């Protein structure tokens, strides 16, 4: 039998085996009394509190543990089914998993949300109130980590046996505070009060080495045998979190690694009086899993980032290989039983590490090891920005990972030999090389991941096509057919059912429950888009969500906003290519126009921003300051008559997004065309009934195709036009001079109108726009402004606006991460999924 077919049959049997195990369990749904009794038992015997004196945080832990019991039953059933039948597993390696809060998400997926609410109400506890106390699992920065979280949930939902692997950061991405309009960072200690969802696995610990030297000896057949003798060794210790699929039919595992020292304290140093130095090795080891994305602007920061990446990759691969050998005993069948997906370049060192394990530990030949490595690994690229494609100095890798550098050189030699034999030019050979010789010798991790993978995917149609034309043009020529597309998706369980229960209930009452299992059945909503009664219900729910957000805004920043105004939202990582700057400059233009023409019927707007700038990203931090400077002036100006408000919400995270997105009327997706790989915020907003203003960038292109040109506001230069403008002898000053509104805005910002105590503050930002403007803010300004006025005109026609918003909801089902995972499974991983 063909090996691929055989594997799929085994995997199909595995899915059935898991279903069989799950069928043996009682339904997770139960009466509220039984669940209440379980909560009370946990409160008493696990938390150690009498209900009479229990605080809100005690109830939170008790209900979390009660839910966890139900989840563990399904988790065990899933594991038993997988081991009983064998088959291929998927291993998803990601430096980020932005999973957010897990209580409500787990209750929803286990069909226990209403049961828990009723159970807690019977003892005088409000589920929604205590759920707000759960800390966000701050294990990611933005879209990359949130995508990984959606994928974990969808893999469990569609029946893929999977492990996620990452780092258990003690302090996740920093907590953002806004002090006098400036971003400041403080630790996000999300584990301070424990984590009820995780299970420490002390027995699952692997040694990870750094430094040292490589010893070469002669094997029995005369070939060289290499042995790496690390100079430093630490432990990676596993912590498991169950990842629950929809209806709890499958529960997969998210395994996160904590770094530990082999020797927690040097007694000799301690007894000699060096009490600080005695802990030096422990601190050095544990720093690896202490903070997400430490600043890499210094050599020490770069070294820590590389140590983090190798640490979790090595621990994960050792675990995967150990599991395979324990079950199958034959390393040569590894690629038939394991599919390893690299989420961006952070785990790209996996190519060299897997080669090291196969050659040095399992004594495979180079050829066999590389074939297995390539057939096992696939790589997801998330960026076209050259500066975001990781490179590491060769001396740094030689010092930290000497054996891996040898393997990288050997892989590169074979790649360059293949390129030379195909007739490649010197320029092409330089482009495909894993070693960049042009700016100091550096290892290109994107190239390493590409040549070590059997498939390389982009995350939207535009992005995947541009990969072939830009960053991987020459590698695509050398290895045609390796690049494929897998447009991102979002889980509707988190981003509709949990985040927007009002709309979820309305949809169920209107089109039935089918969309809960297959989001593409939302299309049945189309026939209600013009229905006046449905529009009224839809608008009522949107207004309630906006009122909830308005309350949060007042609590957070002390500003009153009107829920009947147009809520215009841009929430995402602060970056120049995402162009929050374009948004705030247009806001200033609108402010000027309202003051200049008070006689016009202006549409009331609330401009809502949120997002974090990387700690060392100065330009992005100045954008945050400008937004807050503009907000301070606009919000206090009586001439505006409350027609315009500007809000920057601090400490953007998953939980904040779950409140903001259902309340949005307008979604800002305005990146410079050709620079956003995909975006998933655009999908979340559309699913919750917001209209999109955006460029033809990333997944906006596919959103245009699915929702229709009449139901999305597309403006600005296309990707090809952006490239042409950049290559031309354009002068941004000419563009500015041709736009009276833009010139007025830039003059105001530059002269200190919004920073009277420091008139020089924003001159650097404006001068960049006047002289270079790489992100083409000035080129798109007038088109963006004109589109915003078209949006004003539509807003005043309530039925027309609601019709378009409803059609967006109806046509967003294709953007479910379930669909994305099914495509990965069928076309990259070679594993089946459960029927839709």
C-alpha positions in Angstrom: 0.0 0.0 0.0 1.2 3.5 -0.8 2.8 5.0 2.4 0.9 8.3 2.2 -2.4 6.5 1.7 -1.6 4.1 4.5 -0.7 7.0 6.9 -4.0 8.7 6.0 -6.0 5.5 6.7 -4.2 5.1 10.1 -4.9 8.7 10.9 -8.5 8.3 9.9 -8.7 5.3 12.3 -7.1 7.5 14.9 -9.8 10.1 14.6 -12.4 7.4 14.9 -10.6 6.0 17.9 -10.6 9.4 19.6 -14.3 9.7 18.9 -15.0 6.3 20.3 -13.1 7.2 23.5 -15.0 10.5 23.8 -18.3 8.6 23.3 -17.7 6.6 26.4 -17.8 9.8 28.5 -20.9 11.4 29.8 -21.9 14.6 28.1 -20.1 17.6 29.5 -23.4 19.4 29.8 -24.9 18.7 33.2 -27.5 20.3 35.5 -26.5 23.4 37.3 -26.9 21.7 40.7 -24.3 19.1 39.9 -21.8 21.7 38.6 -22.5 23.9 41.6 -21.6 20.9 43.9 -18.4 20.4 42.0 -17.5 24.0 42.3 -18.1 24.0 46.0 -16.0 20.8 46.4 -13.1 22.5 44.6 -13.6 25.7 46.7 -13.4 23.6 49.9 -10.8 20.9 49.2 -8.6 22.5 46.5 -8.8 26.2 47.3 -9.3 25.6 51.1 -12.0 28.2 51.6 -15.4 28.1 53.2 -18.0 29.6 50.9 -18.9 32.1 53.6 -15.6 33.8 53.5 -14.5 33.1 49.9 -13.4 36.0 47.8 -14.0 36.5 44.1 -10.5 35.2 43.2 -11.3 32.0 45.2 -14.5 31.4 43.2 -12.5 32.0 40.0 -10.1 29.3 40.9 -12.8 26.9 42.1 -14.9 27.2 38.9 -11.7 26.9 36.8 -10.7 23.7 38.5 -14.3 22.3 38.2 -14.2 23.0 34.5 -10.7 21.5 34.3 -12.0 18.2 35.6 -14.4 18.0 32.7 -11.7 18.9 30.2 -9.2 16.4 31.6 -11.7 13.6 31.0 -11.8 14.5 27.3 -8.0 15.1 27.2 -7.4 11.6 28.5 -9.8 10.1 26.0 -8.1 11.9 23.2 -4.7 10.7 24.2 -5.9 7.1 24.6 -7.4 7.1 21.2 -4.3 8.5 19.5 -2.0 6.0 21.1 -4.4 3.1 20.5 -4.4 3.6 16.7 -1.1 5.4 16.0 -1.0 7.6 13.0 0.6 10.9 12.2 0.8 13.8 14.7 1.2 17.5 14.0 3.7 19.5 16.0 3.3 23.3 15.9 6.4 25.2 17.0 5.8 28.8 17.8 7.7 31.4 20.0 4.2 32.9 20.8 0.9 31.5 21.8 -1.4 34.5 22.6 -4.1 32.3 24.2 -5.6 35.1 26.4 -8.1 34.1 29.1 -9.3 30.5 29.1 -12.2 30.2 31.5 -15.1 31.4 29.3 -13.5 30.0 26.2 -13.3 26.6 27.8 -16.8 26.8 29.2 -18.1 27.7 25.8 -16.3 24.9 24.0 -17.4 22.3 26.6 -21.0 23.5 26.3 -21.0 24.5 30.0 -21.2 28.3 29.8 -24.9 28.6 30.8 -24.6 25.7 33.3 -21.7 27.5 35.1 -23.5 30.8 35.0 -26.6 29.3 36.7 -24.5 27.2 39.1 -22.6 30.3 40.3 -25.7 32.5 40.5 -27.3 29.9 42.9 -24.5 30.8 45.4 -24.6 34.5 44.7 -21.6 34.7 42.4 -21.6 36.5 39.0 -19.6 34.5 36.4 -19.0 37.5 34.2 -17.5 39.5 37.1 -15.1 36.8 38.3 -14.1 35.9 34.7 -12.8 39.5 34.3 -10.3 38.7 37.1 -8.6 36.0 35.1 -5.2 37.3 33.9 -4.4 37.1 30.2 -1.8 34.5 29.4 0.6 37.1 27.9 2.5 34.6 25.8 2.6 36.6 22.6 2.9 40.0 20.9 0.2 40.2 18.3 -1.2 38.4 15.2 1.5 35.7 15.1 0.7 34.5 18.6 -3.0 34.9 18.3 -3.0 32.9 15.1 -1.1 30.1 16.9 -3.8 30.1 19.6 -6.6 29.9 17.0 -4.8 27.1 15.2 -4.5 25.1 18.4 -8.2 25.3 19.0 -9.1 24.5 15.4 -6.8 21.5 15.2 -8.6 20.1 18.1 -12.0 21.0 16.6 -11.4 19.4 13.2 -9.8 16.2 14.6 -6.0 16.7 14.1 -3.8 15.1 16.7 -1.5 17.9 17.6 0.9 19.4 20.1 1.8 23.0 20.3 5.3 23.8 21.6 6.5 27.1 23.0 8.0 28.9 26.0 6.3 29.3 29.4 7.3 33.0 29.9 7.2 34.0 33.5 6.6 37.5 32.3 4.9 37.8 29.0 5.0 40.8 26.7 5.3 43.9 28.9 2.4 45.7 30.5 1.9 49.0 28.7 1.3 52.0 30.8 0.7 55.5 29.3 2.4 58.2 31.4 1.9 61.8 30.1 1.1 60.3 26.7 4.2 58.2 26.5 4.4 54.4 26.5 6.2 52.9 29.5 6.8 49.2 30.1 6.5 47.2 33.3 6.5 43.4 33.8 3.4 41.4 32.9 3.6 38.9 35.7 0.6 36.8 34.6 1.7 33.8 36.7 1.8 35.8 40.0 -1.3 34.0 41.4 -0.7 30.6 39.8 -2.2 29.1 36.7 -5.0 26.6 37.2 -4.9 25.4 33.6 -1.4 24.0 33.5 0.0 20.7 34.6 3.8 20.6 35.4 5.5 17.5 34.0 8.6 17.2 36.1 9.4 13.9 34.5 9.5 15.5 31.0 12.8 17.4 31.2 15.6 17.6 28.6 19.1 18.9 28.7 19.9 21.7 26.3 23.5 22.6 25.6 25.3 25.8 24.6 28.8 26.6 23.7 31.7 24.1 24.1 33.3 22.3 21.2 32.8 19.6 18.7 35.0 16.4 18.7 35.4 14.4 15.5 36.3 10.7 15.5 36.4 8.1 12.8 33.5 5.7 12.6 33.6 2.0 11.8 33.3 2.7 8.1 35.9 5.5 8.0 33.3 8.3 8.0 33.6 11.2 10.5 31.6 10.9 13.7 30.9 14.2 15.5 30.2 14.6 19.2 29.2 18.0 20.6 30.5 18.6 24.1 28.5 21.7 25.3 30.2 24.0 27.8 26.9 24.9 29.4 23.9 22.7 30.0 20.4 23.7 31.2 17.1 21.9 31.6 13.9 22.4 29.7 10.9 21.4 31.9 7.5 20.8 30.4 4.2 22.4 31.5 1.1 21.2 29.7 -2.1 23.1 29.1 -5.1 21.3 27.5 -6.3 22.9 24.2 -10.0 22.3 23.9 -11.8 21.9 20.6 -15.4 22.8 19.9 -17.9 20.7 21.8 -15.0 19.1 23.7 -14.8 16.2 21.3 -11.0 16.4 21.2 -8.5 18.0 23.5 -4.9 18.5 22.3 -1.9 19.6 24.3 0.0 22.9 24.4 3.4 22.1 25.9 5.4 25.1 27.2 9.0 24.9 28.4 10.5 26.5 31.5 14.3 26.9 31.7 16.0 25.5 34.8 19.6 25.2 36.0 21.0 21.8 36.6 22.5 23.2 39.8 20.2 25.7 41.5 22.9 27.1 43.8 26.6 26.9 44.1 27.2 26.0 47.7 30.9 26.6 47.5 30.3 30.2 46.4 27.5 30.7 48.9 29.5 29.4 51.8 32.4 31.6 50.7 30.2 34.6 51.1 29.3 35.2 47.5 25.6 35.0 48.0 24.8 36.7 44.7 27.3 34.9 42.6 26.1 31.6 44.0 22.9 32.1 42.1 24.5 33.3 38.9 24.2 30.1 36.9 20.6 29.7 38.0 19.7 33.2 37.0 21.5 32.8 33.6 19.5 29.6 32.9 16.1 30.9 34.1 16.5 34.2 32.2 15.7 32.2 29.0 12.0 31.7 30.0 11.7 34.9 32.0 10.6 37.5 29.4 9.0 37.4 26.0 11.0 39.2 23.3 13.8 40.8 25.4 15.2 43.8 23.6 17.8 42.6 21.0 19.5 46.0 20.4 22.6 44.9 22.4 24.8 41.9 21.9 23.6 40.5 25.2 20.0 40.9 24.1 20.7 39.2 20.8 22.4 36.3 22.5 19.4 35.8 24.9 17.0 35.8 21.9 19.0 33.1 20.2 19.2 31.1 23.4 15.5 31.3 23.7 14.9 30.1 20.2 17.3 27.2 20.4 16.1 26.3 23.9 12.5 25.7 23.1 13.3 24.2 19.6 15.7 21.7 21.0 13.5 20.7 24.0 10.5 20.3 21.6 12.5 18.2 19.0 13.9 16.0 21.7 10.4 15.4 23.0 9.0 14.6 19.6 11.8 12.2 18.8 11.5 10.5 22.2 7.7 10.1 21.7 8.3 8.6 18.3 10.9 6.1 19.4 8.9 5.1 22.4 5.9 4.2 20.2 7.5 3.1 16.9 11.1 2.2 17.7 12.3 3.1 14.2 13.7 6.6 13.5 13.5 6.0 9.8 9.7 6.2 10.0 9.8 9.6 11.6 8.5 11.6 8.7 5.6 9.2 8.3 4.5 9.9 11.9 5.4 13.5 12.6 4.7 16.8 10.8 6.6 19.8 12.2 5.3 23.2 11.4 7.6 26.2 12.0 5.6 29.3 12.8 7.9 32.0 11.3 11.7 31.9 11.5 12.0 31.8 15.3 12.2 28.0 15.4 14.2 27.7 12.1 17.2 26.3 14.0 15.0 23.1 14.0 16.4 22.2 10.6 20.0 22.0 12.0 18.9 20.6 15.4 16.9 17.7 13.8 19.8 17.0 11.5 22.1 16.8 14.6 19.8 14.5 16.4 19.4 12.1 13.4 23.1 12.1 12.5 24.9 12.4 15.8 22.5 10.5 18.1 20.7 8.1 15.8 23.7 7.5 13.4 21.8 8.1 10.2 23.7 9.1 7.0 23.7 12.7 5.9 21.5 11.9 3.0 18.9 10.0 5.0 18.9 12.6 7.7 18.3 15.5 5.3 15.5 13.6 3.5 13.7 12.9 6.8 14.2 16.5 8.0 12.9 18.0 4.8 9.9 15.6 4.6 9.0 16.4 8.2 9.4 20.1 8.5 7.3 22.9 6.8 7.6 26.6 7.3 5.1 29.4 7.6 6.5 32.8 6.5 4.8 35.9 8.1 6.6 38.8 6.7 8.1 40.4 3.5 10.1 42.9 5.5 13.8 42.1 5.1 14.6 43.4 8.5 12.0 41.1 10.1 13.5 38.0 8.4 15.8 36.9 11.2 19.6 36.7 10.7 22.2 35.9 13.3 25.9 36.7 13.2 27.9 33.7 12.2 30.4 34.2 15.2 27.4 34.2 17.6 26.1 30.9 16.3 29.6 29.4 16.2 30.1 30.3 19.8 26.7 29.2 21.1 25.9 26.3 18.7 29.1 25.1 17.1 27.8 21.8 15.9 24.8 23.5 14.3 27.0 26.0 12.5 28.9 23.0 11.0 25.6 21.5 9.8 24.4 24.8 8.4 27.6 25.2 6.4 27.2 21.6 5.1 23.5 22.3 4.1 24.5 25.5 2.4 27.3 23.8 0.5 24.8 21.4 -1.0 22.3 24.2 -1.8 25.0 26.3 -3.6 26.2 23.2 -5.5 22.7 22.5 -6.7 22.3 26.2 -7.7 25.6 26.2 -9.5 24.8 23.0 -11.4 21.5 24.5 -12.5 23.3 27.4 -14.2 22.6 30.0 -11.6 24.3 33.4 -11.8 26.6 34.7 -9.1 23.8 37.0 -8.0 21.4 34.2 -7.6 23.9 32.1 -5.7 24.4 34.9 -3.3 20.6 35.3 -2.9 19.9 31.6 -2.2 22.9 31.2 0.2 22.0 30.6 3.8 25.1 32.7 4.7 24.7 36.4 3.9 28.2 37.8 3.1 27.1 41.3 2.2 26.8 43.0 5.7 29.1 40.9 7.9 28.6 37.2 7.7 25.2 36.3 9.0 23.0 33.2 8.9 19.7 33.8 7.1 17.1 31.9 9.1 14.4 32.3 6.5 16.7 30.7 3.9 17.6 27.9 6.3 13.9 27.2 7.0 13.1 27.3 3.3 15.7 24.8 2.2 15.0 22.5 5.1 11.2 22.3 4.5 9.2 20.4 2.0 6.5 23.2 1.9 6.8 26.9 2.6 3.5 28.8 2.9 2.5 32.4 3.0 -0.6 33.5 4.9 -2.7 35.3 2.3 -2.9 35.0 -1.5 -1.2 38.4 -2.1 1.6 37.6 0.4 2.3 34.2 -1.0 2.6 35.6 -4.5 4.8 38.4 -3.4 7.1 35.9 -1.6 7.8 34.3 -5.0 8.6 37.7 -6.4 10.6 39.3 -3.6 12.2 37.7 -0.5 12.3 34.1 -1.9 12.4 34.8 -5.6 15.6 32.9 -6.3 14.8 30.1 -3.9 11.5 29.7 -5.6 13.3 29.4 -8.9 15.7 26.8 -7.5 12.9 24.8 -5.7 9.8 25.5 -7.8 6.4 24.4 -6.3 7.6 24.6 -2.7 5.8 27.8 -2.0 2.1 27.4 -1.3 -0.6 29.6 0.2 -2.7 29.1 3.3 -4.8 32.2 4.0 -5.1 32.8 7.8 -8.3 32.4 9.7 -9.8 33.0 13.1 -11.7 30.7 15.5 -15.4 31.8 15.6 -15.8 30.2 19.0 -13.5 32.8 20.6 -14.2 35.7 18.3 -18.0 35.4 17.9 -19.5 33.1 20.5 -17.5 34.1 23.5 -16.8 37.8 22.5 -20.2 38.6 21.2 -22.9 36.5 22.9 -25.7 38.8 21.9 -25.0 38.5 18.2 -24.4 34.8 18.6 -27.9 34.3 20.1 -29.5 36.5 17.4 -27.9 34.4 14.7 -29.0 31.1 16.3 -32.6 32.4 16.5 -32.5 33.6 12.9 -30.6 30.9 10.9 -30.3 28.0 13.4 -27.3 26.3 14.9 -25.6 25.0 11.8 -23.1 27.8 11.7 -21.8 26.8 15.1 -20.2 23.7 13.6 -19.5 25.1 10.1 -18.9 28.9 10.0 -19.5 29.0 6.2 -23.2 28.4 6.9 -23.4 32.0 8.1 -24.1 32.7 4.4 -27.7 31.9 5.2 -27.8 35.3 6.9 -27.7 37.1 3.6 -31.4 36.9 3.0 -32.0 38.9 6.2 -29.6 41.8 5.3 -32.5 44.0 4.2 -35.0 42.8 6.8 -36.0 45.8 8.9 -36.8 43.8 12.0 -33.5 41.9 11.9 -31.7 45.1 11.2 -33.3 46.6 14.4 -32.2 43.6 16.5 -28.7 43.7 15.0 -28.3 47.4 15.7 -29.6 47.0 19.2 -26.9 44.4 20.0 -24.2 46.6 18.4 -25.4 49.6 20.5 -25.2 47.5 23.7 -21.7 46.4 22.8 -20.7 50.0 22.2 -22.2 51.1 25.5 -20.1 48.4 27.2 -17.0 49.7 25.5 -17.9 53.3 26.4 -18.0 52.3 30.0 -14.6 50.7 29.7 -13.2 53.9 28.1 -14.5 56.0 30.9 -13.0 53.7 33.5 -9.7 53.4 31.7 -8.9 56.9 30.5 -11.6 59.0 32.1 -13.3 60.1 28.9 -17.0 60.1 28.2 -18.0 59.0 24.7 -21.4 58.7 23.0 -22.3 55.1 22.0 -24.4 56.5 19.2 -21.3 57.9 17.5 -19.4 56.1 14.8 -16.8 54.0 16.5 -13.8 54.0 14.3 -11.2 51.5 15.5 -7.5 50.7 14.9 -6.2 48.2 17.3 -3.0 46.3 16.5 0.8 46.4 17.1 2.1 49.9 16.6 4.4 49.8 13.5 5.1 52.3 10.8 3.9 50.0 8.0 0.5 49.6 9.8 0.2 53.4 9.5 -1.5 54.5 12.7 0.3 57.7 11.6 -2.0 58.0 8.6 -5.0 57.6 10.8 -4.1 60.2 13.3 -3.0 62.7 10.7 -6.4 62.3 9.0 -8.0 62.8 12.4 -6.2 66.1 12.7 -7.5 67.1 9.2 -11.0 66.2 10.4 -10.5 68.3 13.5 -9.4 71.3 11.4 -12.4 70.8 9.1 -15.0 70.7 11.9 -13.6 73.9 13.4 -13.4 75.6 10.0 -17.0 74.6 8.9 -19.2 74.4 12.0 -22.3 74.8 9.8 -21.9 71.3 8.2 -23.7 68.2 9.5 -20.6 66.3 10.7 -20.9 62.7 11.7 -19.9 62.2 15.3 -16.9 59.9 15.6 -14.9 58.3 18.3 -11.4 57.4 17.0 -10.2 54.4 19.1 -6.5 53.3 19.1 -4.8 50.6 21.0 -1.5 48.7 20.6 2.0 48.2 21.9 5.2 49.5 20.4 8.3 47.3 20.8 10.3 48.6 23.7 13.2 49.8 21.5 11.0 51.1 18.6 11.4 54.8 19.0 9.5 55.9 15.9 6.5 53.8 17.0 6.6 55.3 20.5 6.4 58.8 19.0 3.3 57.8 17.1 1.7 56.7 20.4 2.7 60.1 21.9 1.3 62.0 18.9 -2.0 60.1 19.2 -2.2 61.1 22.9 -1.2 64.7 22.2 -3.9 65.0 19.6 -6.4 63.4 22.0 -5.6 65.9 24.7 -6.2 68.9 22.5 -9.3 67.6 20.6 -11.1 66.1 23.5 -10.8 69.4 25.5 -11.8 71.8 22.6 -15.4 73.0 23.0 -15.4 74.1 19.4 -15.6 70.5 18.3 -18.9 70.1 20.2 -18.3 66.4 21.0 -18.3 65.6 17.3 -14.9 64.1 17.6 -13.2 62.1 20.4 -9.8 60.4 20.3 -9.0 57.5 22.6 -5.8 55.5 23.2 -6.6 52.5 25.3 -3.5 51.2 27.2 -2.2 47.7 27.5 -3.8 46.1 24.5 -4.3 42.4 24.9 -6.8 39.6 23.9 -9.3 40.5 26.6 -9.4 44.1 25.6 -9.9 43.1 21.9 -12.8 40.9 23.0 -14.5 44.1 24.2 -13.5 46.5 21.5 -14.1 44.4 18.4 -17.8 43.6 18.9 -18.3 47.4 19.5 -16.6 48.6 16.3 -18.5 50.2 13.4 -15.4 50.8 11.3 -12.3 48.6 11.1 -9.0 50.3 10.1 -6.8 48.0 8.0 -4.6 50.6 6.3 -1.1 49.2 6.0 1.1 50.1 3.1 0.1 47.8 0.3 2.4 44.8 0.0 3.6 44.9 3.6 1.0 43.2 5.7 1.3 39.4 5.3 -2.3 38.7 6.2 -3.9 40.3 9.2 -6.5 38.6 11.3 -8.0 41.6 13.1 -9.7 42.4 9.8 -11.5 39.0 10.0 -12.5 39.5 13.6 -14.0 42.9 13.0 -15.9 41.7 9.9 -17.3 38.7 11.7 -18.7 41.0 14.4 -20.4 43.4 11.9 -17.8 46.2 11.3 -17.1 47.6 7.9 -13.5 47.7 6.8 -11.6 50.7 5.4 -8.4 49.3 4.0 -5.8 49.1 1.3 -5.5 46.1 -1.0 -3.0 44.4 1.3 -2.8 41.0 3.0 -6.1 39.2 3.5 -8.0 42.4 2.6 -7.7 41.2 -0.9 -9.6 38.0 -0.2 -12.1 39.9 2.1 -12.9 42.1 -0.9 -13.6 39.0 -3.0 -15.8 37.4 -0.3 -17.8 40.4 1.0 -18.1 42.2 -2.3 -16.7 45.6 -3.4 -19.9 47.4 -2.3 -19.4 46.2 1.3 -15.8 47.3 2.0 -14.0 50.6 1.6 -10.8 50.1 -0.4 -8.5 53.0 -1.1 -4.9 53.8 -2.0 -2.0 52.5 -3.9 -1.8 48.8 -4.8 1.3 46.7 -4.1 2.7 47.1 -7.6 2.1 50.8 -7.5 3.9 51.1 -4.1 7.0 49.5 -5.6 6.9 51.7 -8.6 6.6 54.8 -6.4 9.6 53.7 -4.3 11.7 53.1 -7.3 10.8 56.4 -8.9 12.4 59.8 -8.2 9.4 60.8 -6.1 9.5 63.8 -3.8 7.1 63.6 -0.9 7.3 67.4 -0.6 5.6 67.7 -4.0 2.8 65.4 -2.8 2.4 67.4 0.4 2.3 70.7 -1.5 -0.5 69.4 -3.8 -2.7 68.6 -0.8 -3.8 71.7 1.2 -5.3 69.6 4.0 -2.2 67.5 4.4 0.1 70.5 4.3 -2.0 72.2 7.0 -1.9 69.1 9.2 1.8 68.6 9.0 2.5 72.3 9.6 0.3 72.1 12.8 2.0 69.0 14.1 5.5 70.2 13.3 5.0 73.6 14.8 3.9 72.2 18.1 0.2 72.9 18.1 -0.4 69.6 19.8 2.8 69.7 21.9 3.0 73.3 23.2 5.3 72.5 26.0 7.7 70.9 23.6 7.2 72.3 20.1 10.2 70.3 18.7 8.7 66.9 19.8 7.2 65.8 16.5 9.5 67.5 14.1 11.4 64.3 13.4 8.2 62.4 12.5 7.1 65.2 10.1 10.6 65.6 8.6 10.7 61.9 7.8 7.4 62.3 5.9 8.7 65.3 4.0 12.0 63.8 2.9 11.6 60.0 2.5 8.2 58.6 3.6 9.0 55.0 2.9 5.6 53.9 4.0 3.8 56.3 1.6 1.6 58.0 4.2 1.6 61.2 2.1 0.8 59.4 -1.1 -2.3 57.8 0.3 -3.5 60.6 2.5 -6.0 62.3 0.1 -7.5 58.9 -1.0 -7.9 57.9 2.6 -9.5 61.2 3.5 -11.9 61.0 0.6 -12.9 57.5 1.5 -13.6 58.6 5.1 -16.0 61.2 3.8 -17.8 58.5 1.8 -18.1 56.5 5.0 -19.7 59.6 6.7 -22.3 59.7 3.9 -23.2 56.0 4.3 -23.3 56.2 8.1 -26.2 58.6 8.1 -28.2 56.1 6.1 -28.8 53.6 8.9 -30.5 50.8 7.0 -27.9 50.9 4.2 -25.0 50.8 6.8 -26.7 47.9 8.6 -27.3 46.0 5.4 -23.6 46.1 4.6 -22.6 45.2 8.1 -24.9 42.2 8.1 -23.5 41.0 4.8 -20.0 41.2 6.2 -21.0 38.8 9.0 -22.8 36.5 6.5 -19.8 36.3 4.2 -17.0 35.9 6.8 -17.4 32.2 7.4 -14.6 31.3 4.9 -12.2 33.0 7.2 -12.6 30.4 9.9 -9.3 28.9 11.1 -11.1 25.5 10.7 -10.9 26.0 7.0 -7.2 27.0 7.2 -6.3 24.0 9.3 -8.1 21.7 6.9 -6.0 23.1 4.1 -2.8 22.6 6.0 -3.8 19.1 6.9 -4.6 18.1 3.4 -1.9 19.9 1.4 1.1 20.1 3.8 0.8 17.7 6.7 -0.8 14.8 5.0 -3.3 14.0 7.8 -7.1 13.8 7.5 -9.7 15.8 9.3 -13.1 15.0 10.6 -16.0 15.6 8.1 -17.5 19.1 8.2 
